[in-house]
Amino acid sequence: MKIAIIGATSAIAHETARCFASDGAELFLVARSEERLKAVSDDLTVHGAKQVETFLLDLSDLSRHQELFDKAIITLNGLDMLLIAHGTLGNQRKCEVSVEETLKELTNNFTSVVSLLTIAGNYFEQQKRGCIAVISSVAGDRGRQSNYVYGTAKGGVSVFLQGLRNRLAKSGVKVVTIKPGFVDTPMTAAVKKGPLFAKPAVVGRGVYEAMKQGKDVVYLPFFWRPIMLVVKSIPESIFKRLSM
């Protein structure tokens, strides 16, 4: 199994990669921190990966996305799966007063993902097999005052994936939308933890299983599906008065 993982140093991606490494997968890891990328690479080798290659890139540099993808294909001699797991949890308050900050978050969490998906979609469509998975978020299911810039990006990613899945289904390509809820990772270090927070290992295993099974849309942990069903069903006249 030949897998490219973009944003490989994120806690969820790392845990997912460990599951694939245990299967003896060949991995192509992309991230922007050389030190953290090496640490993850070494760990995955210990966990059984047949081959681990790395590529340093700040994914906001859209001009290098084709280079990244070409390098992955050449290095692994093809691709069976792609996991896109990079992103940032920006400061909502800063975004509210700064167009620059808002656009930076949208680039990190939406535009860069769409760029990668456009390239990947064409490759897998021609290949007529494979799996593309993306870490979206339950935050994209409904805009909330506490994080609507981040939610906008994730909501856009989810809709883009829905269309891509519809397009690539006839080619035998699986497109998997992963919607985690709260996860106890470095990205949420400043967020007060509660009973709904999941461990990265649990979510990573869920991503691995969803990719292996070629599912369409997966909420992780599973209980977020009914929670978001309730949240989405609240009438707008009531929802706008809630502090969420």
Beta strands, then each sheet from edge to edge (+ up, - down):
strand 1: 2-6
strand 2: 26-31
strand 3: 51-56
strand 4: 81-84
strand 5: 131-135
strand 6: 174-180
strand 7: 217-220
sheet 1: 3+ 2+ 1+ 4+ 5+ 6+ 7+
end
